[in-house]
């Protein structure tokens, strides 16, 4: 059975560039996934014109049935997954006038809760020597530094559980909806906090892997791709999508037998303090 990699949100932007790089550098099948079949297959076709050979599978991370159906497909066809890159994510524009409580709810639904669902459904089928990469953001680190000291201590702690983290994320959404997030110690950035949560989740999942699958050498990391010219970040950003893909792909292709990085937040291929 050939090795296999899956990239979420692969039809454009950084995800598309990650698929392109993986097609060149990964010895195995690379699946571009997207929620929209038309956009996903169009993206695959454009990479085929470049002489690459990605495969397509429909996957909407916000749809639990879609997530589980994709898991079943990879389990049946490949006996699991070697590389998972959780790239799919959303952000409201700075100028968006949608009420902050709604922005918090919608942003965390995808960037934290749906990505967490992907991790929990797919981690059990990640094969020994596998890699999981969560595309987070330095905005998560900046949001963390703007949280109250009490919140910072929890997000940085080495014993925070997934349940506690989920409780904190739900609390942020509730506080935002009630308009009391600032007095409760939260910064006014839904995107930032969604990524604070994702990086913290990555640290927890890595800790659990070390405990529960010590011999399997599965490495799990979060990263910041940088400020990349995409529909999300706009035309003034400093990096091309291909440049933004460098660190996620580096983490996805860490050599066999590597012990680190694991449970880290990585930017420009370097481990960053959390």
Secondary structure, DSSP 8 states (H G I E B T S, - for coil): ---EEEESSTTSHHHHHHHHHHHHH-SSEEEEEES-HHHHHHHHHHHHHTT---EEEE--TT-HHHHHHHHHHHHHHHSSEEEEEE-------TT--S-HHHHHHHHHIIIIIIHHHHHHHHGGGEEEEEEEEEEE-HHHHHHHHTS-HHHHHHHH-SS--HHHHHHHHHHHHHHHHTT-TTTTT--S-HHHHHHHHHHHHHHHHHHHHHHH-TTS--EEEEEE--SB-STTT-TT-SB-HHHHHHHHHHHHT--TT---S-S-EEETTEEE--
